[in-house]
Amino acid sequence: MAGLPVSPLAQPMPEVPPIAGVTLGVIEAGIRYKGRADLTMMEFAPGTTVAGVFTRNKCPGAPVDWCRAALKKGKARALVVNAGNANVFTGKAGREATKATAEAAAKLVGCKANEVFLASTGVIGETMPHDRLTAALPALHQALTPARWDEAARGIMTTDTFPKACVRTAVIGDATVTIAGIAKGSGMIAPDMATMLSFLATDAKIPAEALQGLLSKGSARSFNCITVDSDTSTSDTVLLFATGAARHPRVPAEGGAMLRDFARALDELLLDLALQVARDGEGAQKLIEINVTGATSAKSAYRIAMCIANSPLVKTAIAGEDANWGRIVMAVGKAGEPADRDKLGVAVGGTWMARDGSVVPGYDETPVVAHMKGREVEITVDIGLGRGKARVWTCDLTHGYIDINGSYRS
């Protein structure tokens, strides 16, 4: 959407170096937007492996269905992404659009259609004008280069207010490999995953099985630990491509210890991108970190943390810089997880407001109020029942969210 002010939580986009075995580019196809690039393509070297994680929404878009089927081979040669039209709830026309797009891209690259991966983001329920998309592909493919990551990050945006990218390096054997990634996401953000697309590429040579394990675990600790509005999108897609251009010792199918440093770098990159998505939450003014400790299990801690993160009352209190810890207690209680009000503790910004189910004697709200005036707010809740812990992130809920979503299609 044009004219949206850049989030005050925005981070500058890093310079993304070329990744050996990857060329990419963007073009204006006129799918929905006017005067901006809305079609992105990446081409990968022969032998590239791929891993993916997708939304668990029961009404997924046609591109998600296509990718799930294509992922079974574990091989990729191209990626095509459009912004402005989600190609969701479009029936037979949606399936035809994915097939036509994949076949057109495959012809240009010289590969099979099921080695082309697809993603779409935008309005739900509108038929995809795939003739415009396929007509734009030849010129787009001809202009692909290794150094257009910044343009690609902007080309996949919808209501995002800033482009999101990250780069990390890792060591496999005695070789240094690079991982780069871009993401988009601003609203309809909740675990499993969000109106969120993210595309990562590395020059490492990693079997698809090992790559999938790393991406699934990393996503669980990053993209599935953020929420903006509790709504799980129909289009969530994260894809990781490994071109195999780097020279390093052979990685076994199961990965193992050889990929320990790669896993560390990938986890860092995924979390960085996930937090950028949370920072760009529609109307967001504050990034909120929620830590839950003392739960009966890690799963229980996660559920409690997400219940706090998704509470409109908690999020609006933080937007208003109101140190209303009672709303946090409410959210803990409604999570449906084991909790004892007489053992509960709540802290904001490192200041404990309540312990053992009551206000801390001599509690002074001054440092809490000062902390809440900042751009980043930290909440800690101790359940007091066990050793389970979890950490999630969200943003505050402001009138800006209503303004953006009340006029999204207009």
C-alpha positions in Angstrom: 0.0 0.0 0.0 1.4 3.3 -1.1 1.8 6.2 1.4 2.2 4.1 4.6 4.8 5.8 6.9 7.9 3.7 7.7 7.6 1.8 11.0 9.5 3.6 13.8 10.9 0.1 14.6 12.4 -0.3 11.1 15.9 -1.5 10.7 18.2 -0.5 7.8 18.5 -3.1 5.1 21.9 -4.7 5.0 23.9 -5.1 1.8 23.3 -8.6 0.5 26.2 -10.1 -1.4 25.7 -12.3 -4.5 25.2 -16.0 -3.6 27.0 -18.3 -6.0 24.4 -20.2 -8.0 21.7 -17.6 -7.7 20.5 -14.9 -10.1 17.4 -12.8 -9.4 15.4 -9.8 -10.4 12.1 -7.9 -10.4 9.8 -6.4 -12.9 6.5 -4.5 -13.0 3.8 -6.9 -14.3 0.8 -4.8 -13.4 -0.9 -7.6 -11.4 -2.4 -5.2 -9.0 0.0 -2.3 -8.3 0.8 0.5 -10.6 4.2 2.1 -10.9 6.2 -0.5 -8.8 7.8 -3.9 -9.3 5.4 -6.7 -8.3 7.0 -9.8 -9.8 10.2 -11.4 -8.5 12.1 -14.3 -10.0 15.2 -16.3 -8.8 17.0 -18.9 -10.9 19.2 -21.5 -9.2 22.1 -23.6 -10.5 21.4 -27.2 -11.5 21.6 -29.5 -8.5 20.1 -27.0 -6.1 18.3 -28.6 -3.2 15.3 -27.0 -1.4 13.5 -27.2 1.9 10.2 -25.5 2.8 7.7 -24.8 5.6 4.2 -23.5 5.0 1.0 -22.3 6.7 -1.2 -24.7 8.6 -4.3 -22.7 7.6 -6.8 -25.2 6.2 -7.7 -22.8 3.3 -4.2 -22.4 1.7 -3.5 -20.7 -1.5 -2.9 -22.5 -4.8 0.8 -21.7 -4.7 1.2 -23.3 -1.3 -0.4 -26.5 -2.7 1.9 -26.4 -5.6 5.1 -26.0 -3.5 4.1 -28.8 -1.1 3.8 -31.1 -4.1 7.0 -29.9 -5.7 9.0 -30.1 -2.4 8.8 -33.9 -2.5 11.5 -34.0 -5.1 13.8 -31.8 -3.0 15.2 -30.1 -6.2 14.7 -26.5 -7.4 15.7 -24.5 -10.4 13.5 -21.4 -10.1 11.3 -19.3 -7.8 8.5 -16.9 -9.0 6.8 -14.6 -6.5 4.1 -12.0 -7.1 2.7 -9.3 -4.9 -0.8 -7.9 -4.9 -2.8 -11.0 -5.5 -2.7 -14.0 -3.1 -4.2 -16.5 -5.5 -6.3 -17.9 -2.6 -9.9 -19.1 -2.8 -9.7 -19.0 -6.6 -10.6 -22.6 -7.3 -9.8 -24.1 -10.7 -8.6 -20.7 -12.0 -6.1 -20.6 -9.2 -4.7 -24.0 -10.0 -4.5 -23.2 -13.7 -2.6 -20.0 -12.8 0.1 -21.9 -10.8 0.5 -24.5 -13.6 0.8 -21.9 -16.3 3.3 -19.8 -14.3 5.4 -22.8 -13.4 5.4 -24.1 -17.0 6.3 -20.7 -18.4 9.2 -20.3 -16.0 10.4 -23.8 -16.5 10.6 -23.2 -20.3 12.8 -20.2 -19.8 15.1 -21.9 -17.3 15.2 -25.3 -19.1 13.8 -27.5 -16.3 10.7 -29.4 -15.3 7.7 -27.4 -14.0 7.9 -29.1 -10.6 11.3 -27.7 -10.1 9.8 -24.2 -10.1 8.5 -22.9 -6.8 5.8 -20.3 -6.5 4.5 -17.8 -3.9 1.8 -15.1 -4.0 0.8 -12.5 -1.5 -2.0 -9.9 -1.6 -5.7 -9.8 -1.8 -7.7 -13.1 -1.2 -10.5 -14.2 -3.5 -9.6 -12.4 -6.7 -8.7 -14.4 -9.8 -5.0 -14.2 -10.7 -4.4 -12.4 -14.0 -1.7 -14.9 -14.8 -1.5 -13.8 -18.4 0.1 -10.6 -17.3 2.5 -12.6 -15.1 3.6 -15.0 -17.8 3.9 -12.2 -20.3 6.3 -10.4 -18.1 8.5 -13.5 -17.3 10.7 -13.5 -20.5 11.9 -9.9 -19.9 12.4 -10.6 -16.2 14.3 -13.8 -16.8 16.6 -12.1 -19.4 17.5 -9.4 -16.8 18.4 -11.7 -13.9 21.7 -10.9 -12.2 23.4 -12.1 -8.9 23.1 -8.7 -7.2 19.5 -7.6 -7.0 18.6 -8.8 -3.5 17.6 -5.3 -2.4 15.1 -5.0 -5.3 13.7 -8.5 -4.6 13.1 -7.6 -1.0 11.1 -4.6 -2.1 9.3 -6.4 -4.9 7.6 -8.9 -2.5 6.2 -6.2 -0.2 2.5 -5.5 0.3 1.6 -3.5 3.4 5.3 -3.7 4.6 6.8 -0.3 5.3 10.4 -1.4 4.9 12.3 -4.2 3.1 13.7 -7.0 5.2 16.9 -8.9 4.6 19.7 -10.6 6.5 23.0 -12.3 5.8 25.1 -14.7 7.8 28.2 -16.8 7.2 29.1 -20.3 8.6 31.8 -22.8 8.4 31.4 -26.3 7.0 34.6 -28.3 7.3 37.3 -25.7 6.4 35.1 -23.7 4.0 33.1 -20.6 4.7 29.6 -20.5 3.3 27.0 -17.7 3.1 23.3 -17.6 3.8 21.2 -14.7 2.6 17.5 -14.2 3.0 14.6 -11.8 2.4 11.2 -11.7 4.0 7.9 -9.8 3.8 5.2 -9.6 6.4 3.3 -6.9 8.3 -0.2 -8.1 9.1 -2.1 -11.4 9.4 0.9 -12.6 11.4 0.6 -15.5 13.7 2.4 -18.8 14.1 2.2 -21.4 11.4 3.1 -18.8 10.1 1.8 -15.5 8.8 1.1 -13.4 5.7 4.7 -14.0 5.5 7.0 -15.0 2.7 10.7 -15.6 3.2 13.2 -16.8 0.7 16.7 -17.9 1.7 19.6 -19.1 -0.4 23.0 -20.5 0.5 26.0 -21.6 -1.6 26.4 -24.6 0.7 25.9 -28.1 -0.7 23.4 -29.7 1.7 21.1 -32.7 1.0 17.4 -31.8 1.0 16.7 -34.1 4.0 19.2 -32.3 6.2 18.2 -28.9 4.8 14.5 -29.6 5.7 15.4 -30.6 9.3 17.4 -27.4 9.8 14.7 -25.2 8.4 11.8 -26.8 10.3 13.7 -26.5 13.6 14.8 -23.0 13.0 11.3 -21.8 11.9 9.8 -23.2 15.1 12.1 -21.0 17.1 11.7 -17.9 15.0 8.8 -17.4 12.6 6.5 -19.5 14.8 7.4 -17.3 17.8 6.1 -14.0 16.5 2.5 -12.7 16.3 1.1 -9.4 15.2 -2.7 -10.0 15.3 -3.2 -13.8 15.9 -4.4 -14.4 12.4 -2.8 -17.2 10.5 -2.5 -16.5 6.8 -3.4 -18.7 3.8 -0.1 -18.0 2.1 2.8 -18.4 4.5 5.8 -19.8 2.7 9.5 -20.1 3.8 11.8 -21.7 1.2 15.5 -22.4 1.6 17.6 -23.1 -1.4 21.1 -24.6 -1.3 23.0 -24.3 -4.6 26.0 -26.4 -3.8 28.4 -23.9 -5.4 30.7 -23.8 -2.3 33.4 -26.5 -1.9 33.4 -28.3 1.4 33.4 -31.9 2.7 30.4 -33.9 1.7 27.4 -33.5 4.1 25.6 -36.7 5.0 21.9 -36.9 4.4 21.1 -36.6 8.1 23.4 -33.5 8.4 24.8 -34.1 11.9 27.7 -32.4 13.6 29.1 -31.1 10.3 26.3 -28.6 10.1 26.4 -27.4 13.7 27.8 -24.0 12.7 25.5 -23.7 9.7 22.5 -24.4 12.0 23.7 -21.6 14.3 23.9 -19.2 11.4 20.6 -20.2 9.9 18.8 -19.9 13.3 20.3 -16.4 13.7 19.2 -15.4 10.2 15.6 -16.7 10.7 15.2 -15.0 14.0 16.5 -11.7 12.6 14.0 -11.8 9.8 11.2 -12.9 12.1 11.8 -9.9 14.4 11.9 -7.6 11.4 8.4 -8.8 10.5 7.3 -8.1 14.1 8.8 -4.7 14.0 6.8 -3.9 10.9 3.5 -5.0 12.4 0.7 -2.9 10.9 0.5 0.2 13.0 3.2 -1.0 15.4 5.0 1.5 17.6 6.6 -0.9 20.0 8.3 -4.3 19.8 7.3 -6.5 22.7 9.4 -9.5 24.0 7.5 -11.9 26.3 9.4 -14.4 28.4 7.5 -17.1 30.4 9.4 -19.2 32.9 8.4 -21.7 35.6 5.7 -23.4 33.5 5.0 -27.1 33.7 6.6 -27.7 30.3 8.1 -25.7 27.4 4.9 -26.3 25.4 2.8 -24.9 28.2 5.1 -21.9 28.5 4.8 -21.3 24.8 1.0 -21.4 24.9 0.9 -18.9 27.8 3.4 -16.6 26.1 1.4 -16.6 22.9 -1.9 -15.9 24.8 -0.3 -12.8 26.4 1.2 -11.8 23.0 -2.2 -12.1 21.3 -4.3 -10.3 24.0 -5.8 -7.1 22.6 -6.0 -5.7 26.1 -2.3 -6.3 26.8 -1.3 -4.9 23.4 -3.4 -1.8 23.8 -2.2 -1.2 27.3 1.4 -1.2 26.0 0.4 1.1 23.1 -1.0 3.5 25.8 2.1 3.0 28.0 -0.1 1.8 30.8 1.6 -0.4 33.4 -1.6 -2.5 33.8 -0.1 -5.8 34.9 -3.6 -7.1 35.7 -4.2 -7.6 32.0 -1.1 -9.8 31.8 -2.4 -11.9 34.7 -5.8 -12.2 32.9 -4.0 -13.5 29.7 -2.1 -16.1 31.7 -5.3 -17.3 33.3 -7.2 -17.6 30.0 -4.5 -19.7 28.3 -6.0 -22.9 29.7 -2.6 -24.0 30.9 -1.6 -25.0 34.5 -1.2 -21.9 36.6 -1.6 -20.9 40.2 -2.5 -17.3 40.9 -0.8 -17.5 44.3 2.5 -18.4 42.7 2.5 -16.1 39.8 5.1 -13.3 39.3 5.0 -10.5 36.7 7.9 -8.1 35.7 8.1 -5.4 33.1 11.5 -4.1 32.0 13.2 -6.1 34.7 11.1 -4.6 37.6 9.0 -7.1 39.4 5.5 -5.8 39.9 3.9 -8.9 41.5 5.3 -11.9 43.2 3.5 -14.9 44.7 0.2 -13.7 43.5 0.2 -10.2 44.9 1.8 -6.8 44.5 5.5 -6.6 45.5 5.7 -4.7 48.8 6.9 -1.1 48.1 6.4 -1.5 44.4 7.3 1.7 42.6 5.7 2.0 39.1 8.1 4.8 38.0 10.8 2.6 36.3 8.1 0.5 34.6 6.4 3.5 33.2 9.8 4.8 31.9 10.5 1.4 30.3 7.1 1.4 28.6 7.8 4.7 27.0 10.6 3.1 25.0 10.3 1.4 21.6 11.1 -2.1 23.0 9.1 -3.5 25.9 10.1 -6.7 27.8 7.6 -8.7 29.9 8.5 -11.6 32.1 6.0 -13.9 33.7 7.1 -16.6 36.2 4.4 -19.3 36.6 6.1 -20.8 39.6 5.2 -24.4 38.8 8.1 -26.0 37.0 11.0 -25.4 34.6 9.3 -24.9 31.3 10.2 -21.6 29.5 9.5 -19.9 26.2 10.1 -16.6 24.5 7.9 -14.9 21.9 7.6 -11.5 20.3 4.7 -9.3 19.3 3.9 -5.6 18.8 1.5 -3.2 20.3 -2.0 -2.6 18.9 -2.7 0.9 17.7 -5.3 2.7 15.7 -3.0 2.4 12.8 -3.8 -1.3 12.5 -7.5 -0.4 12.0 -6.6 2.3 9.5 -4.5 -0.1 7.4 -6.9 -3.1 7.4 -10.1 -1.1 7.1 -9.0 0.2 3.7 -6.8 -2.7 2.5 -8.7 -3.4 -0.7 -9.6 0.2 -1.6 
